């Protein structure tokens, strides 16, 4: 891995503001204000300006990553976009990002989607492309936005017919955030960080626990947490059996979901919370951008030789982890 970069959405949307928007509904159905902060641990999240396109956000992060790597756009052989947020089904988000960055006509580009794990999966695909000689330089990008789904969710829940079931089924929609991240991967060179690979496990019997689109997300929050933690424990145990030494990494960059999720996952895997950098309190759950975004925010703090474990659980359910040696 040659570099990582991120782009920060500018508009701050506090959880207290969302509480105010839904005050009448909360009072009517008996839900106390403050759950987003006290339970989810999310103080605020970000929105892009209304006219901002998701591919534009992804391209911003891509520019940062390319600059950090000292790579010219013309040198990129493969572009992978992992954005969940899309304004349309086709063409791919990668096409628009490819155009915005001015990449070469010989640069292969496509989308890779796997909910919140798409970016980690793309790193594996990039490594295989590099090792097989199909690409020398790979750029992975992701741009996510929460303005549209949260605005629509707030409007629905403001309806006088909204029930307590509606509130909790759509609660997760209020925890998501906006942001963009990107990574440049390539072969060995001075200053490069080593991608050592990783593992993935699935429990697709739970594929209907969280289903969403740009307008609405329906989530069985308790079921998703319980089943996700179980899968994570099984995946982690399998990794240890396979020889991965993940009980003593220097940093654990986890998919940022919520306070409850983060603390229970760390307790289950016996991970020291002090080794887990956090972005969810001020940025919310940025989907597949969360892991690389969080990594980018601590990149300047990491020392040569430190071991960093990237890990997450995504709707589906899928679990993935990958190790970097800085």
C-alpha positions as CSV (number, residue, x, y, z in Angstrom):
1,X,0.0,0.0,0.0
2,X,1.4,3.3,-1.1
3,X,-0.9,5.8,0.4
4,X,-4.4,6.6,1.9
5,X,-6.4,9.8,1.8
6,X,-9.8,11.1,2.8
7,X,-12.2,14.0,2.1
8,X,-14.3,15.5,4.9
9,X,-17.9,16.5,4.2
10,X,-18.4,20.1,5.5
11,X,-21.9,20.3,7.0
12,X,-22.2,19.3,10.6
13,X,-25.6,17.7,11.5
14,X,-25.9,17.2,15.3
15,X,-27.9,14.4,16.9
16,X,-29.5,17.0,19.1
17,X,-30.8,18.7,15.9
18,X,-32.3,15.4,14.7
19,X,-33.9,15.0,18.2
20,X,-35.5,18.4,17.7
21,X,-36.9,17.5,14.3
22,X,-38.5,14.3,15.7
23,X,-39.5,15.7,19.1
24,X,-43.2,15.4,18.5
25,X,-43.0,11.8,17.3
26,X,-40.7,10.8,20.1
27,X,-43.0,12.2,22.7
28,X,-46.1,10.6,21.1
29,X,-44.6,7.1,20.8
30,X,-42.7,7.2,24.1
31,X,-39.1,7.4,22.9
32,X,-36.7,9.5,24.9
33,X,-34.6,12.1,23.2
34,X,-30.8,11.5,23.2
35,X,-30.6,7.9,22.1
36,X,-28.3,8.8,19.2
37,X,-25.8,10.2,21.6
38,X,-26.2,8.1,24.7
39,X,-26.6,4.7,23.0
40,X,-25.1,5.0,19.6
41,X,-22.5,7.5,20.8
42,X,-22.9,9.7,17.7
43,X,-22.7,13.4,18.6
44,X,-22.9,14.5,15.0
45,X,-22.4,13.4,11.4
46,X,-21.6,15.2,8.2
47,X,-23.5,16.1,5.1
48,X,-22.2,17.1,1.7
49,X,-23.7,20.2,0.1
50,X,-27.0,19.3,-1.6
51,X,-25.6,19.7,-5.1
52,X,-22.6,17.5,-4.4
53,X,-22.4,14.2,-6.3
54,X,-21.1,11.0,-4.6
55,X,-18.6,10.4,-7.4
56,X,-17.3,14.0,-6.9
57,X,-16.7,13.2,-3.3
58,X,-14.9,10.0,-4.2
59,X,-12.8,11.8,-6.7
60,X,-11.7,14.4,-4.1
61,X,-10.4,11.5,-1.9
62,X,-8.8,10.0,-4.9
63,X,-6.9,13.2,-5.6
64,X,-5.6,13.3,-2.0
65,X,-4.5,9.6,-2.1
66,X,-2.7,10.1,-5.5
67,X,-1.0,13.2,-4.2
68,X,0.1,11.5,-1.0
69,X,1.5,8.6,-3.1
70,X,3.2,10.9,-5.6
71,X,1.4,9.2,-8.4
72,X,0.2,10.9,-11.6
73,X,-3.4,10.0,-12.8
74,X,-1.9,8.7,-16.0
75,X,0.0,6.0,-14.0
76,X,-3.1,4.3,-12.6
77,X,-3.8,1.0,-14.2
78,X,-7.0,0.0,-12.3
79,X,-9.7,2.0,-10.6
80,X,-12.2,0.4,-8.2
81,X,-15.1,2.3,-6.7
82,X,-16.7,0.7,-3.6
83,X,-19.4,3.4,-2.9
84,X,-22.8,2.2,-1.6
85,X,-24.2,5.6,-2.3
86,X,-25.2,6.0,-6.0
87,X,-27.4,8.5,-7.8
88,X,-28.3,5.9,-10.5
89,X,-27.8,2.2,-11.3
90,X,-25.7,2.8,-14.4
91,X,-23.2,3.7,-15.5
92,X,-20.9,2.7,-12.7
93,X,-19.6,5.3,-10.2
94,X,-16.1,4.3,-11.3
95,X,-16.8,5.8,-14.8
96,X,-17.5,9.3,-13.4
97,X,-14.6,9.1,-11.0
98,X,-12.3,8.0,-13.8
99,X,-13.4,11.0,-15.9
100,X,-13.1,13.5,-13.0
101,X,-9.5,12.3,-12.2
102,X,-8.5,12.3,-15.8
103,X,-7.3,8.7,-15.7
104,X,-5.8,7.0,-18.8
105,X,-8.1,5.4,-21.4
106,X,-6.1,2.2,-20.7
107,X,-7.1,2.3,-17.0
108,X,-9.7,-0.4,-16.3
109,X,-12.5,0.8,-14.0
110,X,-15.4,-0.8,-12.3
111,X,-17.6,-0.8,-9.2
112,X,-17.3,-3.4,-6.4
113,X,-20.1,-3.5,-3.9
114,X,-20.4,-5.5,-0.7
115,X,-22.2,-3.1,1.7
116,X,-19.7,-1.8,4.4
117,X,-17.0,-4.3,3.4
118,X,-16.5,-3.3,-0.2
119,X,-13.3,-1.3,0.4
120,X,-11.6,-4.1,2.3
121,X,-12.7,-6.6,-0.5
122,X,-11.3,-4.2,-3.1
123,X,-7.9,-4.2,-1.4
124,X,-7.8,-8.0,-1.9
125,X,-8.8,-7.7,-5.5
126,X,-6.1,-5.0,-6.0
127,X,-3.4,-7.2,-4.4
128,X,-4.3,-10.1,-6.7
129,X,-4.2,-7.8,-9.8
130,X,-0.8,-6.5,-8.7
131,X,0.7,-9.9,-7.9
132,X,-0.6,-11.4,-11.2
133,X,1.0,-8.6,-13.2
134,X,-2.4,-7.3,-14.5
135,X,-1.8,-3.9,-12.8
136,X,1.1,-1.9,-11.4
137,X,-0.9,0.8,-9.7
138,X,-4.4,0.5,-8.3
139,X,-6.6,3.3,-6.9
140,X,-9.6,2.4,-4.7
141,X,-12.1,5.1,-4.0
142,X,-15.3,5.5,-1.9
143,X,-17.7,8.4,-1.5
144,X,-20.7,8.2,0.8
145,X,-23.5,10.6,1.6
146,X,-26.2,10.6,4.2
147,X,-28.2,13.7,3.4
148,X,-30.7,12.1,1.2
149,X,-31.6,9.0,3.3
150,X,-31.6,11.0,6.6
151,X,-33.8,13.8,5.2
152,X,-36.2,11.2,3.8
153,X,-36.2,9.3,7.1
154,X,-36.8,12.4,9.2
155,X,-39.7,13.4,7.0
156,X,-41.3,9.9,7.2
157,X,-40.9,9.8,11.0
158,X,-42.5,13.2,11.4
159,X,-45.7,11.8,10.1
160,X,-48.5,11.6,12.7
161,X,-49.0,8.0,11.7
162,X,-45.4,7.0,12.5
163,X,-45.2,4.3,15.2
164,X,-42.6,3.2,17.7
165,X,-41.8,0.3,15.4
166,X,-41.1,2.7,12.6
167,X,-38.7,4.7,14.8
168,X,-36.6,1.7,15.8
169,X,-36.7,0.0,12.4
170,X,-35.3,3.2,10.8
171,X,-33.1,4.3,13.7
172,X,-29.9,3.0,12.0
173,X,-30.6,5.4,9.1
174,X,-30.1,8.3,11.5
175,X,-26.6,7.0,12.5
176,X,-25.0,7.1,9.0
177,X,-22.6,9.8,7.9
178,X,-21.0,11.3,4.9
179,X,-17.4,11.1,3.9
180,X,-14.9,9.9,1.2
181,X,-11.7,7.9,1.3
182,X,-9.2,6.4,-1.2
183,X,-6.1,4.3,-1.3
184,X,-3.3,3.7,-3.7
185,X,-1.8,0.2,-3.9
186,X,1.2,-0.9,-5.9
187,X,4.3,-3.1,-5.9
188,X,7.3,-2.9,-3.5
189,X,8.9,0.5,-3.3
190,X,10.6,2.7,-0.7
191,X,8.2,3.8,2.0
192,X,5.4,1.4,1.0
193,X,3.3,-0.3,3.6
194,X,2.8,-4.0,3.3
195,X,-0.6,-5.5,2.7
196,X,-0.4,-9.0,4.2
197,X,-3.8,-10.3,3.2
198,X,-6.6,-11.4,5.5
199,X,-9.8,-13.5,5.8
200,X,-13.5,-13.3,5.2
201,X,-16.5,-15.2,6.5
202,X,-20.2,-15.1,5.7
203,X,-23.5,-15.8,7.3
204,X,-25.8,-15.0,4.5
205,X,-28.8,-16.6,6.2
206,X,-29.0,-13.1,7.8
207,X,-29.1,-11.2,4.5
208,X,-32.4,-9.5,5.3
209,X,-31.5,-8.0,8.7
210,X,-30.4,-4.7,7.1
211,X,-31.8,-3.7,3.7
212,X,-31.5,-0.2,2.3
213,X,-31.4,2.2,-0.6
214,X,-30.9,5.9,-1.1
215,X,-34.3,6.7,0.3
216,X,-34.9,4.2,3.1
217,X,-33.0,1.7,5.3
218,X,-34.8,-1.0,7.3
219,X,-32.8,-2.6,10.1
220,X,-33.3,-5.2,12.7
221,X,-30.8,-3.5,15.0
222,X,-30.7,-6.1,17.8
223,X,-30.6,-9.0,15.4
224,X,-27.9,-7.4,13.3
225,X,-25.7,-6.7,16.4
226,X,-26.1,-10.2,17.8
227,X,-25.6,-12.1,14.6
228,X,-22.7,-9.8,13.5
229,X,-20.8,-10.3,16.8
230,X,-21.3,-14.1,16.6
231,X,-19.9,-14.1,13.0
232,X,-17.0,-11.8,14.0
233,X,-16.0,-14.1,16.9
234,X,-16.1,-17.2,14.6
235,X,-14.1,-15.4,11.9
236,X,-11.5,-14.2,14.4
237,X,-11.1,-17.6,15.9
238,X,-10.6,-19.1,12.5
239,X,-8.0,-16.6,11.7
240,X,-6.0,-17.5,14.8
241,X,-6.2,-21.1,13.9
242,X,-4.9,-20.3,10.4
243,X,-1.9,-18.6,12.0
244,X,-2.8,-14.9,12.0
245,X,-1.4,-13.3,15.2
246,X,-4.2,-10.7,15.6
247,X,-4.4,-10.7,19.4
248,X,-1.4,-8.3,19.7
249,X,-1.7,-5.8,16.8
250,X,-0.7,-2.2,17.4
251,X,-3.9,-0.7,16.1
252,X,-7.3,-2.0,15.2
253,X,-9.1,0.0,12.6
254,X,-12.7,-1.2,12.8
255,X,-15.7,-0.4,10.8
256,X,-17.3,2.5,12.7
257,X,-21.0,1.6,13.5
258,X,-21.8,2.9,17.0
259,X,-20.6,3.0,20.6
260,X,-22.6,-0.2,21.5
261,X,-21.2,-2.1,18.5
262,X,-17.6,-0.9,19.0
263,X,-17.5,-1.7,22.7
264,X,-19.2,-5.1,22.5
265,X,-16.9,-6.1,19.6
266,X,-13.8,-5.1,21.5
267,X,-15.0,-6.9,24.6
268,X,-15.8,-10.1,22.6
269,X,-12.4,-10.2,20.8
270,X,-10.5,-9.0,23.9
271,X,-9.2,-5.9,22.0
272,X,-7.8,-3.0,24.0
273,X,-10.1,0.0,23.3
274,X,-7.1,2.3,23.6
275,X,-5.8,0.7,20.3
276,X,-9.0,1.5,18.4
277,X,-9.1,4.9,16.8
278,X,-12.7,6.3,16.6
279,X,-14.4,8.4,14.0
280,X,-18.1,7.5,14.6
281,X,-18.7,10.1,17.4
282,X,-18.3,13.0,15.0
283,X,-18.8,11.5,11.6
284,X,-21.3,8.6,12.1
285,X,-21.2,5.4,10.2
286,X,-19.7,6.2,6.8
287,X,-20.3,2.7,5.4
288,X,-17.4,1.3,3.3
289,X,-15.6,4.6,3.6
290,X,-15.3,4.2,7.4
291,X,-12.3,1.9,7.6
292,X,-10.1,3.7,5.1
293,X,-11.3,7.1,6.3
294,X,-10.3,6.2,9.9
295,X,-7.0,4.8,8.7
296,X,-6.3,8.0,6.9
297,X,-6.9,10.1,10.0
298,X,-4.1,8.2,11.9
299,X,-1.7,7.5,9.1
300,X,0.7,10.2,10.2
301,X,0.8,8.7,13.7
302,X,1.8,5.2,12.7
303,X,5.4,4.1,13.0
304,X,7.4,1.9,10.7
305,X,6.8,-1.8,11.5
306,X,3.5,-1.3,13.4
307,X,0.8,-3.9,12.7
308,X,-2.6,-2.5,11.8
309,X,-5.7,-4.8,11.6
310,X,-8.5,-3.5,9.4
311,X,-11.8,-5.3,10.2
312,X,-15.5,-5.0,9.8
313,X,-18.9,-6.6,9.6
314,X,-21.3,-5.7,6.8
315,X,-24.9,-6.3,5.9
316,X,-25.3,-9.6,4.3
317,X,-23.9,-10.8,6.7
318,X,-20.2,-10.8,5.9
319,X,-17.1,-10.3,8.1
320,X,-13.6,-9.4,6.8
321,X,-10.3,-8.5,8.2
322,X,-6.9,-7.6,6.6
323,X,-3.5,-6.9,8.1
324,X,-1.1,-4.0,7.2
325,X,2.5,-3.7,8.3
326,X,3.3,-0.1,8.3
